[in-house]
Amino acid sequence: MLDDINKRVFLLGILTREPGESIREVTLSLANTGMFTLKEGKKIRKELEAEGYIVEGELSVKGMIEAKKAEEEFRL
């Protein structure tokens, strides 16, 4: 499981994004909420891509599993 809450929130943001919404738009939305800065969001995205959670702008199976875990965690 990912330890970084920002990464989990980012994955959850991708999971719950609107149809047609890009990862860039998700990053901007999260940055606008104050979750992190835009620069930090870009770094998180690159890290998640390097770790195999995001592939070609979509959640990988690994990313989907972690996003679902985050969804359950934040639902409590």
C-alpha positions as CSV (number, residue, x, y, z in Angstrom):
1,M,0.0,0.0,0.0
2,L,1.2,3.5,-0.7
3,D,2.2,5.4,2.4
4,D,2.0,8.9,0.9
5,I,-1.5,10.3,1.4
6,N,-1.0,12.7,-1.5
7,K,-0.3,9.8,-3.9
8,R,-3.4,8.0,-2.7
9,V,-5.5,11.1,-3.1
10,F,-4.1,11.6,-6.6
11,L,-4.9,8.1,-7.6
12,L,-8.4,8.5,-6.2
13,G,-8.8,11.7,-8.1
14,I,-8.0,9.9,-11.3
15,L,-10.4,7.1,-10.5
16,T,-13.2,9.5,-9.9
17,R,-12.5,12.0,-12.6
18,E,-15.2,13.0,-15.0
19,P,-15.3,11.4,-18.5
20,G,-13.0,13.3,-20.8
21,E,-11.1,15.0,-17.9
22,S,-7.4,14.8,-18.2
23,I,-4.8,14.0,-15.6
24,R,-3.6,17.5,-15.9
25,E,-7.1,18.8,-15.0
26,V,-7.2,16.4,-12.0
27,T,-3.8,17.8,-10.9
28,L,-5.1,21.4,-11.2
29,S,-8.2,20.5,-9.3
30,L,-6.3,19.0,-6.4
31,A,-3.8,21.9,-6.4
32,N,-6.7,24.3,-6.2
33,T,-8.1,22.6,-3.1
34,G,-4.8,23.1,-1.4
35,M,-3.9,19.4,-1.2
36,F,-0.6,20.2,-2.8
37,T,1.0,22.8,-5.1
38,L,0.9,22.4,-8.8
39,K,4.6,21.7,-8.8
40,E,4.2,19.0,-6.2
41,G,1.3,17.5,-8.1
42,K,3.4,17.2,-11.3
43,K,6.1,15.5,-9.2
44,I,3.6,13.1,-7.7
45,R,2.3,12.2,-11.2
46,K,5.8,11.5,-12.5
47,E,6.5,9.3,-9.4
48,L,3.3,7.4,-9.9
49,E,4.1,6.9,-13.6
50,A,7.6,5.7,-12.7
51,E,6.2,3.3,-10.1
52,G,3.7,1.8,-12.6
53,Y,0.5,3.2,-11.1
54,I,-0.3,5.3,-14.1
55,V,0.3,4.1,-17.7
56,E,-0.3,6.2,-20.7
57,G,-2.6,8.6,-18.8
58,E,-4.7,5.9,-17.2
59,L,-4.6,3.9,-14.0
60,S,-2.8,0.6,-14.4
61,V,-4.3,-2.5,-12.6
62,K,-1.9,-1.7,-9.8
63,G,-3.1,1.9,-9.7
64,M,-6.7,0.9,-9.8
65,I,-6.2,-1.4,-6.8
66,E,-4.5,1.3,-4.8
67,A,-7.2,3.9,-5.8
68,K,-9.9,1.5,-4.7
69,K,-8.1,1.0,-1.4
70,A,-7.9,4.8,-0.9
71,E,-11.6,5.1,-1.8
72,E,-12.5,2.6,1.0
73,E,-10.1,4.3,3.4
74,F,-11.5,7.8,2.9
75,R,-15.0,6.5,3.0
76,L,-14.7,5.6,6.7
